[in-house]
Amino acid sequence: MTAPLFKGVITALITPLRDGNVDEPAFEALLERQIAAGVDGVVPMGTTGESASLTGDEHRRVIELCVKIAAGRVRVIAGAGASGTDKAIERVRHAKTVGADGALVVTPYYNRPSQAGLTAHFEAIAEAVQLPVLLYNVPGRTGVDLANATVAALAAHPNIVGIKDATGDLGRVSWMRTHVTGPFDLISGDDASFLGYCAHGGVGVISVASNVAPEGMVALCNAVATGDLAVARSWQDRLADLQQALFLDSSPSPAKYALARLGLCTEEVRLPLVPTREDVKPAIDAAMATAGL
């Protein structure tokens, strides 16, 4: 069996902001904290990084900075999705130019393409740039679902190496594992169902919770990898409230609030997002305490 190219805990990094600008010292500190905790990889400029709200220059700078700081110590999978194919190709090309290990490409949002359109979109990207591509299916945000059969067809392309599945539908994992031929990394995009996802054959998680609790998510993942279900359940029980609390308001506002509580960044987000509501903060505080933070 071919070893996964991307696996384990991969943190969907927030982009810290201060006074309207990317806070580069805070970004470096956050990334170093992730590396010290033992994560396998990071995703700069994904959904959690507010990629839809930052400028093109900011997007490129964050990815360049991430690659530079990581310096090969962890995999860097650059968020490179866009609502238009040409723009997505441009972002994947930039990721390759600056030395990223791969690109995370979300289904085109707002346009609501057909399955034929999705196939053509991802194939055009994979043909244009020789860089490993992870498909990213998150219909709750994009308004379009990447069907299982479409994933299986796209998996035949040598540059399309896996999927981040944020649907929370665990039945999809078994279907893909049994219907996709050749190497293809099945990665959860939903912290709360990560344990079950791995039981069905997944190999990792692109995690929001690991921004806040990287050591805990790594411990959970390691227990899963060694088949120690009792330890894995124990870690999941400890982290479950946090995994839920980080989505009690529009993400990544709750994650930024939690990190601000830890003194690692400000709560600032880019409009149209706003900081976490006051009525949500006690639940985040309680979840952090349960997680040992």
Secondary structure, DSSP 8 states (H G I E B T S, - for coil): ----SS-EEEEE----EETTEE-HHHHHHHHHHHHHHT-SEEETTSGGGTTTTS-HHHHHHHHHHHHHHHTTSSEEEEE---SSHHHHHHHHHHHHHHT-SEEEEE--TTT---HHHHHHHHHHHHHH--S-EEEEE-HHHHS----HHHHHHHTTSTTEEEEEE-S--THHHHHHHHH--S--EEEES-GGGHHHHHHTT--EEEESHHHH-HHHHHHHHHHHHTT-HHHHHHHHHHHHHHHHHTTSSSTTHHHHHHHHHTTSS-----TT-----TTTHHHHHHHHHHTT-
